[in-house]
Amino acid sequence: MYKPYFVWIIFIFTLVSSHVFAQKTPTVSNSAGSLAFPWAGGLDACQFGRMDLDGDSKEDLLVFDRRGNRLLCFLNTAGPGEINYVYDPGLGINFPELAEWVIFADYDSDGHPDIFTYSPGWAGMKVFRNRGSFPPQFELVVWPYLTSFQGGGYVNILATNADYPAIVDVDQDGDLDILTFWSLGTFIELHTNMSMEKYGHADSLDFMKTDFCWGRVAENEENNVMYLDTCLFDQAQFVESRGLRHRGATFGVKDLTGDGLPDLLLGDVDYPGITFFENGGNEQEAIMLSQDTAFPSSTTAVRLFSMPLPFFTDINNDGLTDLLVSPFDPNPLVTENKQSIWLYLNEGTEDQPIYRLVSRDFLQNQMIDLGSGAFPTVFDVNNDGLRDLVIGNIGVFSQPYYINGTLHADQLSQLAYYQNVGTANVPRFQRMDEDFAGLKALEKEGLVPAFGDLNNDGLADLLVGTAEGKLLFLAQDEAGEWVLQSGFFQQIQVSGWAAPQLFDLNADGTLDLVLGQQNGRLSYYQGSQNQTGIGFSKVTDFLGEVDVTDFALSYDGFSVPNFFFAPNNELLLAVGSEQGKVYLFEQIAGNLQGAFSPSDRLATILDTIGVDFDRGFRSAAVLADLNADGQPEMLVGNFSGGLELFHANVSVLPGVLERQELQFKLAPNPVETDLQIRFNDMMDANVVASIFDLSGRILLQQIIKVDDAFAGVLDVSKLSDGVYLLQLQQSERVGRQRFVKR
């Protein structure tokens, strides 16, 4: 039992620590209120899955965004009939690398969903088995591709990055089968899992192609027209002789009519709707007898560009299967990027669902999501002494159109302004303007902002890069309005795309200009004073010999520069890139004519542990001390239109539990009052226990006295129901585990 004075010391320390941690994660709000997970990074073209991630017997939500192959984990903390998801950025580290598409399905019937995902370079799928632990762990069981017995031997089950297959129990025998399109065109192949037939259990992946025209439907090779009852004798040979091509499609398979037979939902590349096919066959043979091109026709039909993908799951915990829809198109510039997750709640029954559209931006409406691309900069816009946030983008989906049957779309770029309405130490960002400076009317793409006084009037000016490689120049008038002065600032143009930063690079007291380019290099323009302000003259198109293009992935680099000073006043350079990696360079000061040195110190500078700085696709980073604590934070934008925040206490979030040195077990978990801690070996001193919420805020800290049985007890009765992280530290040894309070 602790003495009263010791309890008070711990209590005071908890309050101070809680305040410090709260500073580390600035809140963000818009006109609808505070965002639940503002720094989740945005979402674009998503697929979904369900899995119990924390051992509380509730299915949590997995969201995979194919733009940058990002997996986001949302813990389900709601009660029956409620929707409440908590973003946990740490759980994603436990999953294997995923590419293009993913299906979470329990092939071995152990109650833990496994992973089927695209196998790059093989036009097939690989499989990871879920080991059933918490947090989840996976082992690769099929690589390079899953096979099926076809025509006398086992060959690859074709699965491209343009198709989303169905992995379901089609014949209802207890094992999972696969539906996918035939390689040359129009028919649906059924690959039947022979596990039950051969072995009497469902834990094998032994497939045979048993039908080349499942459902007796065919897709037109040039558009989304579907034909019923087309499976003629030897039709496959006929189709092949015509050389038809398959364009790409998404599958959704579920009994939607209550007759026990699997019906079919189909989305097609370049088109916004989903077609419903009713199965009128039997358990041995599927026959699609009718089609509805406006699903769900009883309410609001899906009209979501492009290639909508349906996913069935219970979102609001009422026991009924709801519907999520998101684009799947591999083309990143034709999807409805800002409102691309449609949620339909089931207001009917499980056998006769009635889907009502309740949101076009599910999850997206609780995070910063600006469409395609996010290019942040930090600057005191309103001269109140606080640093604000201005974010450019590639564009927001505007108008779709077709050229020769192929979908195209206009993207309109704009700047978003988030004012700091908090304090220097505790920033709070409030969205004030979605079209800052009115640039949307210019109908440009790829706006990247930079601030600085360029005309020597004592007021900040705005320089904006565009996808044309040119610069827009806007000056402030006396009323604080931003007025466009030039659409081609000082006739400066770089190759393909311009990402500016204004920074006194040569330390002569005058701002210089650095431009990121599509080719992955940096251009440097030295600034000098003249009668009208600052004039820029080109020094080099290959500053520091920096080139962030990864030619194994792309011929473009799309560099985004950010020069900044480390806490020791060392000049460093962070560069965003096409493939999403944030590069760091050092040895810059006094070396502007030489080659900058690549550095791996980014995690050290940010004081983070176990964090991956490959941030998806088209990254753009800015490092700044957002909370005036002397340490930089890093904001990283990506193609999905959002920002991720990295700061000095991210180490409590990544969930690298299996890598920690101090090993212990928790029981019971979930827990109501007393959380029992049992160590794997004897402790030679007492242990400091810290409890964090999922935002990284410390809630409790105290010393655990370990008894002779290597055990201790922690009272968690005053915590609200939810998921928490327990950190135990003894000398240099640290261990972390999640637990559920209920």
Secondary structure, 3 states (H helix, E strand, C coil): CCCHHHHHHHHHHHHHHHHHHHHHCCEEEECCEECCCCCCCECCCEEEEEECCCCCCCCEEEEEECCCCEEEEEEECCCCCCCCEEECCCHHHHCCCCCCCEEEECCCCCCCCEEEEEECCCCEEEEEEECCCCCCCEEEEECCCCEEEECCEEEECCCCCCCECEEECCCCCCCCEEEEECCCCCEEEEEEECHHHHHCCCCCCCEEEEECCCECEEECCCCCCEEECCCCCCHHHHHHHHCCCCCCEEEEEECCCCCCCCEEEEEECCCCCEEEEEECCCCCCCEEEEEECCCCCCCCCCCCCCCEEEEEECCCCCCCCEEEEEECCCCCCCCCCCCCEEEEEECCCCCCCCEEEEECECCHHHCCCCCECCEEEEECCCCCCCCEEEEECCEEEEEEEEECCEEEEEEECCCEEEEECCCCCCCEEEEEECCHHHHHHHCCCCCEEEEECCCCCCCCEEEEECCCCCEEEEEECCCCCEEEEECCHHHCCCCCCCEEEEECCCCCCCCEEEEECCCCEEEEEEEEEECCEEEEEEEECCHHHCECCCCCCCCCCCCEEEEEECCCCCEEEEEECCCCECEEEECCCCCCCCCCEEECCHHHHHCCCCCCCECCCCCEEEEECCCCCCCCEEEEECCCECEEEECCCHHHCCCCHHHCCCCEEEECCCECCEEEEEECCCCCCCEEEEEECCCCCEEEEEEECCCCCCEEEEECCCCCCEEEEEEEEECCEEEEEEEEEC
